[in-house]
Amino acid sequence: MTDPVTVHVPLGARAYDVRIGAGLLAGAGAQIAPLLARPRVVIVTDATVAGLHLAPLQEALRAAGIASEALVLPAGEGTKSWPHLTACVEWLLDQQVERRDMVLALGGGVIGDLVGFAAAILRRGVRFVQLPTTLLAQVDSSVGGKTGINSPRGKNLIGAFHQPSLVLADIDVLDTLSARDFLSGYGEVAKYGLLGDADFFAWLEENGPGLRDDPALRQHAVAHAVAMKAGIVTRDETEQGERALLNLGHTFGHALEAATGYSDRLLHGEGVAVGCALAFDLSARMGLCSQEDPSRVLAHLAAMGLPARLSDIPGDLPDDAALIALMGQDKKVVDGQLRFVLARGIGAAFVSDAVEAEMLQSVLHDAR
């Protein structure tokens, strides 16, 4: 068994470590204890994760002399909403959580985002630890301090930047994911190679199919993605510039998630995969990258079993104009102008607002 890898996120007073390795949940008490002002934590999780991982976590905390109480919320994207945020905050107040206390977010991206936001606004900010249980959360949402909930008008439109105090990414817990959920997370892994590391994408083309069954490959992929994100977040914590590159595929993907009602028709990472393919198609049509690049992207996503075209999404989608209108709610819109993450090649992404509506419509039309 390989030793855990630690990626440090050097944000001054808000600095923290991301630890990636096997068996971290079983040792969570010893990892978290040094951060506590008193031997007590509260845990927020969802029903699916609670059935798999809550008892082992609480046992690990007990072994380190840490008392805990847990709130179990419904599983699913619908939990990232005002009613569940209210329920979470009120429960934390009922538990008399003080500003120096620690809240543990045990779950995937939905729980991490919701609980991080609750921690950000409770008493104007309490500390929290991310315990991500999905591949998607381990490589993306648990790192960087973006927290929030969805609006009917779009994803993540209500939120705050609030950095965790620690992230423990236990690669063993990924064994409990369905094949589809694991692949959804892989959409975000592939994104890192596409946006800024052509060598990593080439490594994924060779090793991606083995990640599910090989812990060493899995740990390398998660650690590499986290290190890339940590570097970008350190240089641009609140997304004034470079951090926007992490949204490669997301302008398309978020619109598609909204169009499918944030349902099981399209998981987040699947939307990102389709969005990355569309972004490279758009880039090639604009003459920014070679025609070979979108073909490579499509071929790899297909080889992994991920959706890559609009026609891969089950059910009917709104027309092109309606999809473009949904993109208009994207957080990257500036002065009403849509901005896309485009690419001059694999590993060479940049942000642009120079996309013509006709070109965008033709890309969507042909992807159907």
DAPE-V982159 format. One record per residue. N is the residue number from 0. RES is the residue in one letter. SS is DSSP state (H for helix, E for strand, - for the rest). Layout:
n | res | ss
N | RES | SS
N | RES | SS
//
This chain:
n | res | ss
0 | M | -
1 | T | -
2 | D | -
3 | P | -
4 | V | E
5 | T | E
6 | V | E
7 | H | E
8 | V | E
9 | P | -
10 | L | -
11 | G | H
12 | A | H
13 | R | H
14 | A | -
15 | Y | E
16 | D | E
17 | V | E
18 | R | E
19 | I | E
20 | G | E
21 | A | -
22 | G | -
23 | L | -
24 | L | -
25 | A | -
26 | G | -
27 | A | H
28 | G | H
29 | A | H
30 | Q | H
31 | I | H
32 | A | H
33 | P | -
34 | L | -
35 | L | -
36 | A | -
37 | R | -
38 | P | -
39 | R | E
40 | V | E
41 | V | E
42 | I | E
43 | V | E
44 | T | E
45 | D | E
46 | A | H
47 | T | H
48 | V | H
49 | A | H
50 | G | H
51 | L | H
52 | H | H
53 | L | H
54 | A | H
55 | P | H
56 | L | H
57 | Q | H
58 | E | H
59 | A | H
60 | L | H
61 | R | H
62 | A | H
63 | A | -
64 | G | -
65 | I | -
66 | A | E
67 | S | E
68 | E | E
69 | A | E
70 | L | E
71 | V | E
72 | L | E
73 | P | -
74 | A | -
75 | G | -
76 | E | H
77 | G | H
78 | T | H
79 | K | -
80 | S | -
81 | W | H
82 | P | H
83 | H | H
84 | L | H
85 | T | H
86 | A | H
87 | C | H
88 | V | H
89 | E | H
90 | W | H
91 | L | H
92 | L | H
93 | D | H
94 | Q | -
95 | Q | -
96 | V | -
97 | E | -
98 | R | -
99 | R | -
100 | D | -
101 | M | E
102 | V | E
103 | L | E
104 | A | E
105 | L | E
106 | G | E
107 | G | -
108 | G | H
109 | V | H
110 | I | H
111 | G | H
112 | D | H
113 | L | H
114 | V | H
115 | G | H
116 | F | H
117 | A | H
118 | A | H
119 | A | H
120 | I | H
121 | L | H
122 | R | H
123 | R | H
124 | G | -
125 | V | -
126 | R | E
127 | F | E
128 | V | E
129 | Q | E
130 | L | E
131 | P | E
132 | T | -
133 | T | -
134 | L | H
135 | L | H
136 | A | H
137 | Q | H
138 | V | H
139 | D | H
140 | S | H
141 | S | -
142 | V | -
143 | G | -
144 | G | -
145 | K | E
146 | T | E
147 | G | E
148 | I | E
149 | N | E
150 | S | E
151 | P | -
152 | R | -
153 | G | E
154 | K | E
155 | N | E
156 | L | E
157 | I | E
158 | G | E
159 | A | E
160 | F | E
161 | H | -
162 | Q | -
163 | P | -
164 | S | -
165 | L | E
166 | V | E
167 | L | E
168 | A | E
169 | D | E
170 | I | H
171 | D | H
172 | V | H
173 | L | H
174 | D | H
175 | T | H
176 | L | -
177 | S | -
178 | A | H
179 | R | H
180 | D | H
181 | F | H
182 | L | H
183 | S | H
184 | G | H
185 | Y | H
186 | G | H
187 | E | H
188 | V | H
189 | A | H
190 | K | H
191 | Y | H
192 | G | H
193 | L | H
194 | L | H
195 | G | H
196 | D | -
197 | A | H
198 | D | H
199 | F | H
200 | F | H
201 | A | H
202 | W | H
203 | L | H
204 | E | H
205 | E | H
206 | N | H
207 | G | H
208 | P | H
209 | G | H
210 | L | -
211 | R | -
212 | D | -
213 | D | -
214 | P | H
215 | A | H
216 | L | H
217 | R | H
218 | Q | H
219 | H | H
220 | A | H
221 | V | H
222 | A | H
223 | H | H
224 | A | H
225 | V | H
226 | A | H
227 | M | H
228 | K | H
229 | A | H
230 | G | H
231 | I | H
232 | V | H
233 | T | H
234 | R | H
235 | D | -
236 | E | -
237 | T | -
238 | E | -
239 | Q | -
240 | G | -
241 | E | H
242 | R | H
243 | A | H
244 | L | H
245 | L | H
246 | N | H
247 | L | -
248 | G | -
249 | H | H
250 | T | H
251 | F | H
252 | G | H
253 | H | H
254 | A | H
255 | L | H
256 | E | H
257 | A | H
258 | A | H
259 | T | -
260 | G | -
261 | Y | -
262 | S | -
263 | D | -
264 | R | -
265 | L | -
266 | L | -
267 | H | H
268 | G | H
269 | E | H
270 | G | H
271 | V | H
272 | A | H
273 | V | H
274 | G | H
275 | C | H
276 | A | H
277 | L | H
278 | A | H
279 | F | H
280 | D | H
281 | L | H
282 | S | H
283 | A | H
284 | R | H
285 | M | -
286 | G | -
287 | L | -
288 | C | -
289 | S | -
290 | Q | H
291 | E | H
292 | D | H
293 | P | H
294 | S | H
295 | R | H
296 | V | H
297 | L | H
298 | A | H
299 | H | H
300 | L | H
301 | A | H
302 | A | H
303 | M | H
304 | G | -
305 | L | -
306 | P | -
307 | A | -
308 | R | -
309 | L | H
310 | S | H
311 | D | H
312 | I | -
313 | P | -
314 | G | -
315 | D | -
316 | L | -
317 | P | -
318 | D | -
319 | D | H
320 | A | H
321 | A | H
322 | L | H
323 | I | H
324 | A | H
325 | L | H
326 | M | H
327 | G | -
328 | Q | -
329 | D | -
330 | K | -
331 | K | -
332 | V | -
333 | V | E
334 | D | -
335 | G | -
336 | Q | E
337 | L | -
338 | R | -
339 | F | E
340 | V | E
341 | L | E
342 | A | E
343 | R | -
344 | G | -
345 | I | -
346 | G | -
347 | A | -
348 | A | E
349 | F | E
350 | V | E
351 | S | E
352 | D | -
353 | A | -
354 | V | -
355 | E | -
356 | A | H
357 | E | H
358 | M | H
359 | L | H
360 | Q | H
361 | S | H
362 | V | H
363 | L | H
364 | H | H
365 | D | H
366 | A | H
367 | R | -
//
